Amino acid sequence: MDIQILTTFFIWWTIINGGIYLFWTVFILCAPDLVYNIQNKFFPLPRETFNAIIYVFLGLFKIIFVTFNIAPLIALLIMGRLL
């Protein structure tokens, strides 16, 4: 596989996953009661537990996003400049 194809793939992968993360974060910040009420119908949890779970999932998604999207993209961009 060509390094340019991999770089393009990682750019689009980063844009898509970054958009998902941004949408999720903005939705949680702007409408927390709506999200809680919808999720509470499926999984009845106390509000404090729900907030902790959402916070953990956002943090985990961010760590995975940086590890598997941003870091390889930066490495590919550096390698593309050196080759």
Distance bins in CASP14 RR format, pairs under 12 A and 6 or more apart:
PFRMAT RR
TARGET T0000
AUTHOR 0000-0000-0000
RMODE 2
METHOD distances of the structure
MODEL  1
1 7 0 0 0 0 0 1 0 0 0 0 0
1 8 0 0 0 0 0 1 0 0 0 0 0
1 9 0 0 0 0 1 0 0 0 0 0 0
1 10 0 0 0 0 0 1 0 0 0 0 0
1 76 0 0 0 0 0 1 0 0 0 0 0
2 8 0 0 0 0 1 0 0 0 0 0 0
2 9 0 0 0 0 0 1 0 0 0 0 0
2 76 0 0 0 0 0 1 0 0 0 0 0
2 79 0 0 0 0 0 1 0 0 0 0 0
2 80 0 0 0 0 0 1 0 0 0 0 0
2 83 0 0 0 0 0 1 0 0 0 0 0
3 9 0 0 0 0 0 1 0 0 0 0 0
3 10 0 0 0 0 0 1 0 0 0 0 0
3 72 0 0 0 0 0 1 0 0 0 0 0
3 73 0 0 0 0 0 1 0 0 0 0 0
3 75 0 0 0 0 0 1 0 0 0 0 0
3 76 1 0 0 1 0 0 0 0 0 0 0
3 77 0 0 0 0 1 0 0 0 0 0 0
3 78 0 0 0 0 0 1 0 0 0 0 0
3 79 1 0 0 1 0 0 0 0 0 0 0
3 80 1 0 1 0 0 0 0 0 0 0 0
3 81 0 0 0 0 0 1 0 0 0 0 0
3 82 0 0 0 0 0 1 0 0 0 0 0
3 83 1 0 0 1 0 0 0 0 0 0 0
4 10 0 0 0 0 0 1 0 0 0 0 0
4 11 0 0 0 0 0 1 0 0 0 0 0
4 76 0 0 0 0 1 0 0 0 0 0 0
4 77 0 0 0 0 0 1 0 0 0 0 0
4 79 0 0 0 0 0 1 0 0 0 0 0
4 80 1 0 0 1 0 0 0 0 0 0 0
4 83 0 0 0 0 0 1 0 0 0 0 0
5 11 0 0 0 0 0 1 0 0 0 0 0
5 12 0 0 0 0 0 1 0 0 0 0 0
5 76 0 0 0 0 0 1 0 0 0 0 0
5 80 0 0 0 0 0 1 0 0 0 0 0
6 12 0 0 0 0 0 1 0 0 0 0 0
6 13 0 0 0 0 0 1 0 0 0 0 0
6 72 0 0 0 0 1 0 0 0 0 0 0
6 73 0 0 0 0 1 0 0 0 0 0 0
6 75 0 0 0 0 1 0 0 0 0 0 0
6 76 1 0 1 0 0 0 0 0 0 0 0
6 77 0 0 0 0 0 1 0 0 0 0 0
6 79 0 0 0 0 1 0 0 0 0 0 0
6 80 0 0 0 0 1 0 0 0 0 0 0
7 13 0 0 0 0 0 1 0 0 0 0 0
7 14 0 0 0 0 0 1 0 0 0 0 0
7 72 0 0 0 0 1 0 0 0 0 0 0
7 73 1 0 0 1 0 0 0 0 0 0 0
7 74 0 0 0 0 0 1 0 0 0 0 0
7 75 0 0 0 0 1 0 0 0 0 0 0
7 76 1 0 1 0 0 0 0 0 0 0 0
7 77 1 0 0 1 0 0 0 0 0 0 0
7 78 0 0 0 0 0 1 0 0 0 0 0
7 79 0 0 0 0 1 0 0 0 0 0 0
7 80 1 0 0 1 0 0 0 0 0 0 0
7 81 0 0 0 0 0 1 0 0 0 0 0
7 83 0 0 0 0 0 1 0 0 0 0 0
8 14 0 0 0 0 0 1 0 0 0 0 0
8 15 0 0 0 0 0 1 0 0 0 0 0
8 73 0 0 0 0 0 1 0 0 0 0 0
8 76 0 0 0 0 1 0 0 0 0 0 0
8 77 0 0 0 0 0 1 0 0 0 0 0
8 80 0 0 0 0 0 1 0 0 0 0 0
9 15 0 0 0 0 0 1 0 0 0 0 0
9 16 0 0 0 0 0 1 0 0 0 0 0
9 69 0 0 0 0 0 1 0 0 0 0 0
9 72 0 0 0 0 1 0 0 0 0 0 0
9 73 0 0 0 0 1 0 0 0 0 0 0
9 76 0 0 0 0 1 0 0 0 0 0 0
10 16 0 0 0 0 0 1 0 0 0 0 0
10 17 0 0 0 0 0 1 0 0 0 0 0
10 68 0 0 0 0 1 0 0 0 0 0 0
10 69 1 0 0 1 0 0 0 0 0 0 0
10 70 0 0 0 0 1 0 0 0 0 0 0
10 71 0 0 0 0 1 0 0 0 0 0 0
10 72 1 0 1 0 0 0 0 0 0 0 0
10 73 1 0 1 0 0 0 0 0 0 0 0
10 74 0 0 0 0 1 0 0 0 0 0 0
10 75 0 0 0 0 1 0 0 0 0 0 0
10 76 1 0 1 0 0 0 0 0 0 0 0
10 77 0 0 0 0 1 0 0 0 0 0 0
10 79 0 0 0 0 0 1 0 0 0 0 0
10 80 0 0 0 0 0 1 0 0 0 0 0
11 17 0 0 0 0 0 1 0 0 0 0 0
11 18 0 0 0 0 0 1 0 0 0 0 0
11 69 0 0 0 0 1 0 0 0 0 0 0
11 70 0 0 0 0 0 1 0 0 0 0 0
11 72 0 0 0 0 0 1 0 0 0 0 0
11 73 1 0 0 1 0 0 0 0 0 0 0
11 74 0 0 0 0 0 1 0 0 0 0 0
11 76 0 0 0 0 1 0 0 0 0 0 0
11 77 0 0 0 0 1 0 0 0 0 0 0
12 18 0 0 0 0 0 1 0 0 0 0 0
12 19 0 0 0 0 0 1 0 0 0 0 0
12 69 0 0 0 0 0 1 0 0 0 0 0
12 73 0 0 0 0 0 1 0 0 0 0 0
13 19 0 0 0 0 0 1 0 0 0 0 0
13 20 0 0 0 0 0 1 0 0 0 0 0
13 65 0 0 0 0 1 0 0 0 0 0 0
13 68 0 0 0 0 1 0 0 0 0 0 0
13 69 1 0 1 0 0 0 0 0 0 0 0
13 70 0 0 0 0 0 1 0 0 0 0 0
13 72 0 0 0 0 1 0 0 0 0 0 0
13 73 0 0 0 0 1 0 0 0 0 0 0
13 76 0 0 0 0 0 1 0 0 0 0 0
14 20 0 0 0 0 0 1 0 0 0 0 0
14 21 0 0 0 0 0 1 0 0 0 0 0
14 22 0 0 0 0 0 1 0 0 0 0 0
14 65 0 0 0 0 1 0 0 0 0 0 0
14 66 0 0 0 0 1 0 0 0 0 0 0
14 67 0 0 0 0 0 1 0 0 0 0 0
14 68 0 0 0 0 1 0 0 0 0 0 0
14 69 1 0 1 0 0 0 0 0 0 0 0
14 70 1 0 0 1 0 0 0 0 0 0 0
14 71 0 0 0 0 0 1 0 0 0 0 0
14 72 0 0 0 0 1 0 0 0 0 0 0
14 73 1 0 1 0 0 0 0 0 0 0 0
14 74 0 0 0 0 1 0 0 0 0 0 0
14 76 0 0 0 0 0 1 0 0 0 0 0
14 77 0 0 0 0 0 1 0 0 0 0 0
15 21 0 0 0 0 0 1 0 0 0 0 0
15 22 0 0 0 0 0 1 0 0 0 0 0
15 65 0 0 0 0 0 1 0 0 0 0 0
15 69 0 0 0 0 1 0 0 0 0 0 0
15 70 0 0 0 0 0 1 0 0 0 0 0
15 73 0 0 0 0 0 1 0 0 0 0 0
16 22 0 0 0 0 0 1 0 0 0 0 0
16 23 0 0 0 0 0 1 0 0 0 0 0
16 65 0 0 0 0 0 1 0 0 0 0 0
16 69 0 0 0 0 1 0 0 0 0 0 0
17 23 0 0 0 0 0 1 0 0 0 0 0
17 24 0 0 0 0 0 1 0 0 0 0 0
17 61 0 0 0 0 1 0 0 0 0 0 0
17 62 0 0 0 0 0 1 0 0 0 0 0
17 64 0 0 0 0 1 0 0 0 0 0 0
17 65 1 0 1 0 0 0 0 0 0 0 0
17 66 0 0 0 0 0 1 0 0 0 0 0
17 67 0 0 0 0 0 1 0 0 0 0 0
17 68 0 0 0 0 1 0 0 0 0 0 0
17 69 1 0 1 0 0 0 0 0 0 0 0
17 70 0 0 0 0 1 0 0 0 0 0 0
17 72 0 0 0 0 0 1 0 0 0 0 0
17 73 0 0 0 0 0 1 0 0 0 0 0
18 24 0 0 0 0 1 0 0 0 0 0 0
18 25 0 0 0 0 1 0 0 0 0 0 0
18 26 0 0 0 0 0 1 0 0 0 0 0
18 61 0 0 0 0 1 0 0 0 0 0 0
18 62 0 0 0 0 1 0 0 0 0 0 0
18 64 0 0 0 0 0 1 0 0 0 0 0
18 65 1 0 0 1 0 0 0 0 0 0 0
18 66 0 0 0 0 0 1 0 0 0 0 0
18 68 0 0 0 0 0 1 0 0 0 0 0
18 69 1 0 0 1 0 0 0 0 0 0 0
18 70 0 0 0 0 1 0 0 0 0 0 0
18 73 0 0 0 0 0 1 0 0 0 0 0
19 25 0 0 0 0 1 0 0 0 0 0 0
19 26 0 0 0 0 1 0 0 0 0 0 0
19 27 0 0 0 0 0 1 0 0 0 0 0
19 61 0 0 0 0 0 1 0 0 0 0 0
19 65 0 0 0 0 1 0 0 0 0 0 0
19 69 0 0 0 0 0 1 0 0 0 0 0
20 26 0 0 0 0 0 1 0 0 0 0 0
20 27 0 0 0 0 0 1 0 0 0 0 0
20 58 0 0 0 0 0 1 0 0 0 0 0
20 61 0 0 0 0 1 0 0 0 0 0 0
20 62 0 0 0 0 0 1 0 0 0 0 0
20 64 0 0 0 0 0 1 0 0 0 0 0
20 65 0 0 0 0 1 0 0 0 0 0 0
20 69 0 0 0 0 0 1 0 0 0 0 0
21 27 0 0 0 0 0 1 0 0 0 0 0
21 28 0 0 0 0 0 1 0 0 0 0 0
21 57 0 0 0 0 0 1 0 0 0 0 0
21 58 1 0 0 1 0 0 0 0 0 0 0
21 59 0 0 0 0 1 0 0 0 0 0 0
21 60 0 0 0 0 0 1 0 0 0 0 0
21 61 1 0 1 0 0 0 0 0 0 0 0
21 62 1 0 0 1 0 0 0 0 0 0 0
21 63 0 0 0 0 0 1 0 0 0 0 0
21 64 0 0 0 0 1 0 0 0 0 0 0
21 65 1 0 1 0 0 0 0 0 0 0 0
21 66 0 0 0 0 0 1 0 0 0 0 0
21 69 0 0 0 0 1 0 0 0 0 0 0
21 70 0 0 0 0 0 1 0 0 0 0 0
22 28 0 0 0 0 0 1 0 0 0 0 0
22 29 0 0 0 0 0 1 0 0 0 0 0
22 30 0 0 0 0 0 1 0 0 0 0 0
22 58 0 0 0 0 0 1 0 0 0 0 0
22 61 0 0 0 0 0 1 0 0 0 0 0
22 62 0 0 0 0 0 1 0 0 0 0 0
22 65 0 0 0 0 0 1 0 0 0 0 0
23 29 0 0 0 0 0 1 0 0 0 0 0
23 30 0 0 0 0 0 1 0 0 0 0 0
23 31 0 0 0 0 0 1 0 0 0 0 0
23 58 0 0 0 0 0 1 0 0 0 0 0
23 61 0 0 0 0 0 1 0 0 0 0 0
24 30 0 0 0 0 0 1 0 0 0 0 0
24 31 0 0 0 0 0 1 0 0 0 0 0
24 35 0 0 0 0 1 0 0 0 0 0 0
24 54 0 0 0 0 1 0 0 0 0 0 0
24 55 0 0 0 0 0 1 0 0 0 0 0
24 57 0 0 0 0 1 0 0 0 0 0 0
24 58 1 0 0 1 0 0 0 0 0 0 0
24 59 0 0 0 0 0 1 0 0 0 0 0
24 60 0 0 0 0 0 1 0 0 0 0 0
24 61 1 0 0 1 0 0 0 0 0 0 0
24 62 0 0 0 0 0 1 0 0 0 0 0
24 65 0 0 0 0 0 1 0 0 0 0 0
25 31 0 0 0 0 0 1 0 0 0 0 0
25 32 0 0 0 0 0 1 0 0 0 0 0
25 35 0 0 0 0 0 1 0 0 0 0 0
25 54 0 0 0 0 1 0 0 0 0 0 0
25 55 0 0 0 0 0 1 0 0 0 0 0
25 57 0 0 0 0 0 1 0 0 0 0 0
25 58 1 0 0 1 0 0 0 0 0 0 0
25 59 0 0 0 0 1 0 0 0 0 0 0
25 61 0 0 0 0 1 0 0 0 0 0 0
25 62 0 0 0 0 1 0 0 0 0 0 0
25 65 0 0 0 0 0 1 0 0 0 0 0
26 32 0 0 0 0 0 1 0 0 0 0 0
26 35 0 0 0 0 0 1 0 0 0 0 0
26 58 0 0 0 0 0 1 0 0 0 0 0
27 33 0 0 0 0 0 1 0 0 0 0 0
27 34 0 0 0 0 1 0 0 0 0 0 0
27 35 1 0 0 1 0 0 0 0 0 0 0
27 36 0 0 0 0 0 1 0 0 0 0 0
27 38 0 0 0 0 0 1 0 0 0 0 0
27 39 0 0 0 0 0 1 0 0 0 0 0
27 54 0 0 0 0 0 1 0 0 0 0 0
27 58 0 0 0 0 0 1 0 0 0 0 0
28 34 0 0 0 0 1 0 0 0 0 0 0
28 35 1 0 0 1 0 0 0 0 0 0 0
28 36 0 0 0 0 1 0 0 0 0 0 0
28 38 0 0 0 0 0 1 0 0 0 0 0
28 39 0 0 0 0 0 1 0 0 0 0 0
28 50 0 0 0 0 0 1 0 0 0 0 0
28 51 0 0 0 0 1 0 0 0 0 0 0
28 53 0 0 0 0 0 1 0 0 0 0 0
28 54 1 0 1 0 0 0 0 0 0 0 0
28 55 0 0 0 0 1 0 0 0 0 0 0
28 57 0 0 0 0 1 0 0 0 0 0 0
28 58 1 0 0 1 0 0 0 0 0 0 0
28 59 0 0 0 0 0 1 0 0 0 0 0
28 61 0 0 0 0 0 1 0 0 0 0 0
29 35 0 0 0 0 0 1 0 0 0 0 0
29 54 0 0 0 0 0 1 0 0 0 0 0
29 55 0 0 0 0 0 1 0 0 0 0 0
29 58 0 0 0 0 0 1 0 0 0 0 0
31 37 0 0 0 0 1 0 0 0 0 0 0
31 38 0 0 0 0 1 0 0 0 0 0 0
31 39 0 0 0 0 0 1 0 0 0 0 0
32 38 0 0 0 0 0 1 0 0 0 0 0
32 39 0 0 0 0 0 1 0 0 0 0 0
32 40 0 0 0 0 0 1 0 0 0 0 0
32 47 0 0 0 0 1 0 0 0 0 0 0
32 50 0 0 0 0 1 0 0 0 0 0 0
32 51 1 0 0 1 0 0 0 0 0 0 0
32 54 0 0 0 0 1 0 0 0 0 0 0
32 55 0 0 0 0 0 1 0 0 0 0 0
33 39 0 0 0 0 0 1 0 0 0 0 0
33 40 0 0 0 0 0 1 0 0 0 0 0
33 47 0 0 0 0 1 0 0 0 0 0 0
33 50 0 0 0 0 0 1 0 0 0 0 0
33 51 0 0 0 0 0 1 0 0 0 0 0
34 40 0 0 0 0 0 1 0 0 0 0 0
34 41 0 0 0 0 0 1 0 0 0 0 0
35 41 0 0 0 0 0 1 0 0 0 0 0
35 42 0 0 0 0 0 1 0 0 0 0 0
35 43 0 0 0 0 0 1 0 0 0 0 0
35 47 0 0 0 0 0 1 0 0 0 0 0
35 50 0 0 0 0 1 0 0 0 0 0 0
35 51 0 0 0 0 0 1 0 0 0 0 0
35 53 0 0 0 0 0 1 0 0 0 0 0
35 54 1 0 0 1 0 0 0 0 0 0 0
35 57 0 0 0 0 0 1 0 0 0 0 0
35 58 0 0 0 0 0 1 0 0 0 0 0
36 42 0 0 0 0 0 1 0 0 0 0 0
36 43 0 0 0 0 0 1 0 0 0 0 0
36 44 0 0 0 0 0 1 0 0 0 0 0
36 45 0 0 0 0 1 0 0 0 0 0 0
36 46 0 0 0 0 0 1 0 0 0 0 0
36 47 1 0 0 1 0 0 0 0 0 0 0
36 48 0 0 0 0 0 1 0 0 0 0 0
36 49 0 0 0 0 0 1 0 0 0 0 0
36 50 1 0 1 0 0 0 0 0 0 0 0
36 51 0 0 0 0 1 0 0 0 0 0 0
36 53 0 0 0 0 0 1 0 0 0 0 0
36 54 0 0 0 0 1 0 0 0 0 0 0
37 43 0 0 0 0 0 1 0 0 0 0 0
37 44 0 0 0 0 0 1 0 0 0 0 0
37 45 0 0 0 0 0 1 0 0 0 0 0
37 47 0 0 0 0 0 1 0 0 0 0 0
37 50 0 0 0 0 0 1 0 0 0 0 0
38 50 0 0 0 0 0 1 0 0 0 0 0
39 45 1 0 0 1 0 0 0 0 0 0 0
39 47 0 0 0 0 0 1 0 0 0 0 0
39 49 0 0 0 0 0 1 0 0 0 0 0
39 50 1 0 0 1 0 0 0 0 0 0 0
39 51 0 0 0 0 0 1 0 0 0 0 0
39 53 0 0 0 0 1 0 0 0 0 0 0
39 54 0 0 0 0 1 0 0 0 0 0 0
39 57 0 0 0 0 0 1 0 0 0 0 0
40 46 0 0 0 0 1 0 0 0 0 0 0
40 47 0 0 0 0 1 0 0 0 0 0 0
40 49 0 0 0 0 0 1 0 0 0 0 0
40 50 1 0 0 1 0 0 0 0 0 0 0
40 53 0 0 0 0 0 1 0 0 0 0 0
42 50 0 0 0 0 0 1 0 0 0 0 0
43 49 0 0 0 0 1 0 0 0 0 0 0
43 50 0 0 0 0 1 0 0 0 0 0 0
43 53 0 0 0 0 1 0 0 0 0 0 0
43 54 0 0 0 0 0 1 0 0 0 0 0
44 50 0 0 0 0 1 0 0 0 0 0 0
45 51 0 0 0 0 1 0 0 0 0 0 0
45 52 0 0 0 0 1 0 0 0 0 0 0
45 53 1 0 0 1 0 0 0 0 0 0 0
45 54 0 0 0 0 0 1 0 0 0 0 0
46 52 0 0 0 0 1 0 0 0 0 0 0
46 53 0 0 0 0 0 1 0 0 0 0 0
47 53 0 0 0 0 0 1 0 0 0 0 0
47 54 0 0 0 0 0 1 0 0 0 0 0
48 54 0 0 0 0 0 1 0 0 0 0 0
48 55 0 0 0 0 0 1 0 0 0 0 0
49 55 0 0 0 0 0 1 0 0 0 0 0
49 56 0 0 0 0 0 1 0 0 0 0 0
50 56 0 0 0 0 0 1 0 0 0 0 0
50 57 0 0 0 0 0 1 0 0 0 0 0
51 57 0 0 0 0 0 1 0 0 0 0 0
51 58 0 0 0 0 0 1 0 0 0 0 0
52 58 0 0 0 0 0 1 0 0 0 0 0
52 59 0 0 0 0 0 1 0 0 0 0 0
53 59 0 0 0 0 0 1 0 0 0 0 0
53 60 0 0 0 0 0 1 0 0 0 0 0
54 60 0 0 0 0 0 1 0 0 0 0 0
54 61 0 0 0 0 0 1 0 0 0 0 0
55 61 0 0 0 0 0 1 0 0 0 0 0
55 62 0 0 0 0 0 1 0 0 0 0 0
56 62 0 0 0 0 0 1 0 0 0 0 0
56 63 0 0 0 0 0 1 0 0 0 0 0
57 63 0 0 0 0 0 1 0 0 0 0 0
57 64 0 0 0 0 0 1 0 0 0 0 0
58 64 0 0 0 0 0 1 0 0 0 0 0
58 65 0 0 0 0 0 1 0 0 0 0 0
59 65 0 0 0 0 1 0 0 0 0 0 0
59 66 0 0 0 0 0 1 0 0 0 0 0
59 67 0 0 0 0 0 1 0 0 0 0 0
60 66 0 0 0 0 0 1 0 0 0 0 0
60 67 0 0 0 0 0 1 0 0 0 0 0
60 68 0 0 0 0 0 1 0 0 0 0 0
61 67 0 0 0 0 0 1 0 0 0 0 0
61 68 0 0 0 0 0 1 0 0 0 0 0
61 69 0 0 0 0 0 1 0 0 0 0 0
62 68 0 0 0 0 0 1 0 0 0 0 0
62 69 0 0 0 0 0 1 0 0 0 0 0
62 70 0 0 0 0 1 0 0 0 0 0 0
63 69 0 0 0 0 0 1 0 0 0 0 0
63 70 0 0 0 0 0 1 0 0 0 0 0
63 71 0 0 0 0 0 1 0 0 0 0 0
64 70 0 0 0 0 0 1 0 0 0 0 0
64 71 0 0 0 0 0 1 0 0 0 0 0
65 71 0 0 0 0 1 0 0 0 0 0 0
65 72 0 0 0 0 0 1 0 0 0 0 0
65 73 0 0 0 0 0 1 0 0 0 0 0
66 72 0 0 0 0 0 1 0 0 0 0 0
66 73 0 0 0 0 0 1 0 0 0 0 0
66 74 0 0 0 0 0 1 0 0 0 0 0
67 73 0 0 0 0 0 1 0 0 0 0 0
67 74 0 0 0 0 0 1 0 0 0 0 0
67 75 0 0 0 0 0 1 0 0 0 0 0
68 75 0 0 0 0 0 1 0 0 0 0 0
69 75 0 0 0 0 0 1 0 0 0 0 0
69 76 0 0 0 0 0 1 0 0 0 0 0
70 76 0 0 0 0 0 1 0 0 0 0 0
70 77 0 0 0 0 0 1 0 0 0 0 0
71 77 0 0 0 0 0 1 0 0 0 0 0
71 78 0 0 0 0 0 1 0 0 0 0 0
72 78 0 0 0 0 0 1 0 0 0 0 0
72 79 0 0 0 0 0 1 0 0 0 0 0
73 79 0 0 0 0 0 1 0 0 0 0 0
73 80 0 0 0 0 0 1 0 0 0 0 0
74 80 0 0 0 0 0 1 0 0 0 0 0
74 81 0 0 0 0 0 1 0 0 0 0 0
75 81 0 0 0 0 0 1 0 0 0 0 0
75 82 0 0 0 0 0 1 0 0 0 0 0
76 82 0 0 0 0 0 1 0 0 0 0 0
76 83 0 0 0 0 0 1 0 0 0 0 0
77 83 0 0 0 0 0 1 0 0 0 0 0
END
